[in-house]
Amino acid sequence: MPDNGPTFDRLDPMTGKVATTARAATVADVDAACAAAAAAFPIWSALGPNARRALLNKAADALQAKAPQFIEAMMSEIGATQGWAGFNLMLAAGIVREAAAMTTQIQGEVIPSDKPGCIAMALREPVGVMVGIAPWNAPIILGVRAIAMPLACGNTVVLKASEQCPRTHALIVEAFEDAGLGEGVVNLISNAPANAGEIVGALIDHPAVKRINFTGSTHVGRIIAKRAAEHLKPVLLELGGKAPLIVLEDADLDEAVKAAAFGAFMNQGQICMSTERIIVVDSVADEFAEKFAEKVGTMPVGDPRDGKTPLGAVVDAKTVTHVGSLIEDALAQGAVQLNGGPSQGVLMPAHVIDRVTPAMKLFRDESFGPVVGIARARDEAHAIELANDTEYGLSAAVFTRDTARGLRVAKLIKSGICHINGPTVHDEAQMPFGGVKSSGYGRFGGKAGIDSFTELRWVTIETQSGHYPI
């Protein structure tokens, strides 16, 4: 985007001071970005796979070279801890390198034809201009994920930055530009919060844009899917979650406690995969709850710039209010608070609420904050029933010492991802990542990502004279 034009401010959630002044895109800026991407597509898509690989690997290096800027931007824009920012950068660089490795794995096939002398092929080809819309909560990871595999597949991209971390997302585009991908291959749009609907609509409507990927809330995902459907444009959606972690009576409780604490409170619970519901079989529920409360009691909240506490700031005061309302509703209906306390601004301590039931909002509504509920199940079948009693279906976990039992339970949980004896928060660049139900559709990652960001074409070659009925 051009440097001149309207701007907006993103405030530091800790201090209330201006963290970033960013360009507020207009519809004209959207048109220019999409036109630039369309103009660059013939050149970028014609590059050989190893040429694209080399440039993407340079982009990974360029990302890591900007570590100080990324860490500062994440801490000031969203109140992230230094550890979370560093982890974001590490995984994001890995995503780019994995995408680079996949440039030679975009494969077709020869399909046997019943027609004599006909060679039939299925070919995967670049689509064109793609829009990636990334959120704020894991901004480097999810910003990079929105564009890396599309680029590897030969597409050009427009990254729509989150209004809550415009500088962080701008740094991603700067890194790809530093790598020398070429003018128009990667483009940035940042918008003022008040203009989000107009700008996203313009991106979806633009005739040069062929596909969209969106990571964010289910509410906004539905709006994007409807808008794209008007143009018959495919959309990859990775949306909200309410991840269950089941603890069966034969589980290693110490391992379950560690995984649940990490899954519930990493990045203050502001991860789409965060453990939001711990479902424990009655016979071990009291013991688990005691151990879990003790563990969470060792996880204080503090100023993320100090780097001395595992929990930092939540993204804004609205999160504190929202999480607080879920807790109040649960306590009013008979739930018991094991951990927690008053917030100091956006510094909200970890909350553990025991004896949560499906009647409570805390059981159903995505909290996206530092709270987790413990629900008690009669037995394995009831635990599975509770796990599936949600509109969401992104990630899940089950703890048991019997691996075969764990696999059987995992097959019965309706989620795109399930981990046996591991936390609900787990991401790797080569894995097929995505959800079911209201958590979206389509997959990022590995070969599944290739399917999402290429067009499959059927091409035939006739090698002998044809015989036709007319």
N, C-alpha and C positions, 0 to 999 in steps of 0.2 A: 504494500500500500504506500501511497505517497506520504511524505513526512508532514506536508501541510494539510490542514483540514480540521474538523471538529475533534475534540478529545474528551476523555472521561477519566476520572480518578478512581483507582482501587485503593481502599484504605487498609492499613495494617490492622488486623483484628485485635491485636494486643494493645496498641497505643492509640488507635484512632487517627493517626497521622497518615498522610499520603504515602503509599508504598510505591505506586506506579501511576504515571500519567500516560495513557495509551491512546492511539488513534481510534476514533469512533467511526467505523465504516458507514458509508452511505450505499444506496443501491447502485450508484455509479461505480463505486469501488468494487462491489461484487461483480458487476459486468466486466470490469477491467481485469480482475483476477481470473475469472473464468475464461476470458478471451486469451489471456496470456498462457494459461494452462493448455487451452485448445491449440494454440499456435506451436507450443513446445512438444505436443504429443507425437507428431510424425517423426521428429528427430529422436526423442527419447525412446520411443517404442522400437525404432529401427536399430538401436544399439544392440550389439551382441551380448549374451548373458554374462560373459566374463568382464566386459567393459562396465556393465551395470554393477556387477559384484564389486569391482575395484572402487568405484565411486561410493557405493554404500558403505564399504569398509572405511573409506576416508571419512564419511559422515559419522560413523561410530567413534572414530578417533577425535573428530571435531567436537562431538558432544562431550566426551570426557575431558577435553581440554578446557571446556567452559565450566568445570565443576564449581569453582568459587562463585561464579555468577548465578548458576542454577540454585545452589544452596541458599545464597542470600535472597534470591527472588522467592523461593518457596517459603522461607521463614517469614519474610515480610508480607507476602501476599495472602498466605493461608494459615500462618501460625504453625507450620510444620516443624518438627524436631530436625536437628541436623542429621540424625541417623536415618530418618525416613527419607529425607532429601537425597542422602548419599545412596540409599538402597534404590530409590527411584532411578537415579542416574546409572547405576550399575546394571540394573535389569533392562533399562531402555537401550543401553549400548549393546547388550546381548540380543535384544529383539532385532536391532538393525543388522547385526552380524548374522543372525539366523536367517533373516530375510535375504541377505547377500548370498548366503550359502544355497538358498532355494532357487536362485536364478537359473541354474542348470537342471532343476528338477521339475520344471513346468512341462510336463510330458503329455503326449497324445498316445494314440494307439491305432493299430490296423485292425479292422473288424472284418471277419469273414462275411462275404456277400454271397447271396444265392444267385446273383446275376453273373453269367459266365464272362470272364475277362475283366471284371470290375474290381478295382482296388478301392476299398472304402476306408477312410481314415477319420478319426475324431481328433481335432486339433484345438489346443487351448491358445487363445489369442488375447492380447490386451483389449480392454474395453474402451478406454478413452479418459476423459476427465472424471475424477472421483472427488467427492467432498467427504472429509473426515471431521466429525464434530466431537470434540474431546471435553471431558469434565475437569474439575479442579482437584479432586481428592487425591489422585495419584498422577499428577499432571505431566510429568516427563514420560512415565511408562505409557499412559493412555494417549498422550499426544503423539508419541512416536508410533505406537501401535496403529493409530489411525492412518498412518501414511507409509510405513516402511514396506509392508508386503504389497500394497498397491504399486509402489514404485518398483519393487523387485519384479513384478509381473509386467512392467512396461507401461503402466499408466502414469499420467501426471495428476497432481493433487492440489486441492485447496484445503488448508487446515483452518477450521473455524475455532478460534481460541475461546476459552472460557472467560467470561467477564470477570471472574474472581481471581484469575491468574494470567492476565494478558502478557506480562513480561516473561513469565516462565515459558509460555507457549511460543512467544516470539523468539526466544533463544534457540528453540528447536529448529525453527526455520532458518535462523542465522547459521546454525551449525551445518545444515544441509547445503546452504549457499556457499559456505566456506569450503566445502568439499568439492565444489566445482560441478554440480549436477547440471548447471546450465540455466539460462534465464527462462522463467516461466514453468519450470518443472515442479517446483514446490512454491506455493503461494500462501500468504497469510491474510486472514480477515479477523479483525477484532472489533467488537461492537460495544456500545454503551448498553447497560442492562435494559433500559427502556425500549431499545430498538431491536431486541433479540428476535422477536417474532417476525418483524419485517425483514431482517437480514437473513435469517434462516430460510424464510419463505422464498426470498429472491434466489438464494443458492439452490434450493431444490427445484425451483421453476426454470432456472436458466437452461436453455436448450443444449448447451455444450456439456452439461453435467449428465453423466450416464448412470452413476450409482452413488449411494450415500451410505456411510457407516456412522452410527451414533452410539455413544456410550453416555448414559445418564439415567434420569428418572423414568419410571414407567409412564407417568403422566405425559411428559414431553415426548417420549418415544411414540406413544399413540398418535400424537399430533403430527409428528414427522412422517410416520407410516401412512397416515391418511393423505397428507399433502403429496407425498411421493406417488401414492397409488393413482392420483389423478393423472399423472404423467406415465404410469406403468413403469416407474423406475424402481429397480430392486433396492432394498434397504437391508443392511445388517444392523441388528439392534441388540445391544448388551445393556440390560436395564436393571431394575431394582432387585433386591434379594431379602430374604428373611431366613438365612441359613440355619438349619438345625444341626446340632451335634448330639447324637444318641450315645448314651453310656449304658451298656448292657451290664447285667449282674456279674458277668465273668471278665469285665474289663480290668485292665491295669489302671487303677484310679489315679495314681501319681502321673502317669503319662497323659491320661485324659485331662487332668487338671492343668498341666502345662500347656497342652494344645488348646484347651478352651480359653485360658487366660490370654494367650497370644492371639487367637482368632477373634476374641471379643474386643480386645483393647488396643491392638496394634493400630497406630494412626488414630487413636481415640475412637475406634469403632467406625471410622469413616471410610470403609472399604466395601465394595459391592458384595464381597464374599464373607464379610464379617460374621462371626458366630452371634446370632441374635437370640437363638433359643437353644438352651441346653435341656435335653430330654433324658431323664435318668430313671431307670427302673427302680421301683419303690424300695426293694430290698437293700440297695446300696445308696439311696438318695441322701440320707442323713450324713453318712460318712463322706460322700462326695462333696456335699454342700459345705461341710466343716473344712475340709481340705482346700476347697476352692476359695472360700472366703479368706482363709489364712493366706493363700497365695496372692490374691488380689490386694490384700492389706499391705503387701510389700511393694505395691506399684503406685507411688504417689504421682500427682500432677504438679507441673511447674512451668515456669517461663521457658519456652523452647530454646531461647538464645543462651540460656545457662547451660544446657546440655547435661543436666544432672538428674533428670527424672524420665521415666519411660513414657509418661503421658504429657503431651503438650496442649496447646490451645485447640479448641474446636474452631470451625471456620467463621462463625458469626454468632451473635446473640440469639438469632432465631433458632439455632440448634439447641442452645441451652433451654429455651422456652419449650420447644417441641419435646425434647427428651424429658424435661420436667413434667410435662402434662401426661406423658405415658406412665411415668412413675406414680404420679398422684392418682391416676385412675386405677392402677393395679393395687396400690395400698388401700384405696377406698373399698376395694372389693375383696380384701382379705389376704393379699400377698404380704410377704414379710421382707423387709430390707435388711440384707446382711452386710452390705458395704455401701458407702456413699457419704454424702454430706453437701453442704452449701457450695455453690460456685462463686468464684471471684472473677467477675466479668466472663471472659470466654475460657477461663481455666476451670473445667468441670471434672471433678474426681470420678473415678471408676465406680459405677453402681452395680450391685448384684441384688436382684430381686428374686426371692424364693417363693415357691408355691404359686406360680403363675398358671392361669387356666386359659382355655380358648375363649372365654367370655371377655377377657381383658384386652384392651387396645395394645398393650405391650406384647401380647402374643401374636397379634395380626399385623400391626402397622410397622413399616420399616422405620427404625429409630435413627440410623445413621449417626450414632453418637455413642458415648461411653457408658452404655448400659446393656446388661444381658439378663434375661429371665431364665429361671430354672423351673421346668415343668416336670411333674412326677407321673410316670407311666406304670400301669399295673404289671405289664409284661412286654415281651418283644413285640407282639402284634399291636398292642396299644401304643407303643413307642413309634412304630411305623405310621400308624394312623395319625398320631399327633404331628409327626414330621411332615406328612403330606397335607395336613389341614392348613393350607396357605395358598394364596393365589400365585406365589412366587415359586421359582424352581431353578435357581442358579447353582449354588454350591451346597454340599452337605457332608457330614462325616458320621462314622459309626465306630465305636470302640468296643472291642471284644478280643479275647485271647484266641478265639477259634476263627481262623482266617476264612474257612469255608462258610461259617455262619455269617461272618462279616460281608462276604461277597453276596450271599443270598439276600441279606438285608439291603445291601446297596442296590441290588437289582429291583427292589420293591419301592425304593425312594424315587419320587418323581423330580429329578433334577438333572441338569446338564452335566454336572460334575459331582463326584462323590469320592471321598477319601476314607480308606479303612485304616484306622489307628494313626490318623494324621489330622492336622487342623483344616478347617474349612477355607482358610486363607492360604492358597498355594497357587503360584502361577509360574509357568515356564514357557519360553518363547515358542518351543516346538510342539506344544500341546494344543489340542482342539478346545478352544475356550468359548463357552457360551451357555445360554440357559434355555429353559422351556417355560411354558405357561406365560405368566406376565413378566418373566425375566427376559423375554425377547426370543429372537431366532437368528440363525446363521452362526458361523464360527470364525473367530480369529485363530491364528497360529498354525504353523507347520503346513502340511499338505492341504489341510482343511481351508487354510487361508488362501491357498492358490485357487481352490474352487470358488471362493467368495469373490475373488478379484480378477477373474478371467472369464471370457466367453467361450463356451464349448461349441465348436462348429463341426459339421459333417461335410467332408469333402471327398469326392470320388474321382477316379481316373479310369477311363475306358481304354482297354488295351486291345480290343478287337472290334470288328465290324458289328454294329448293332442290328437287332431284329425287332421290329415294332409292329403292333397290330393294325396300325393305320398308316 
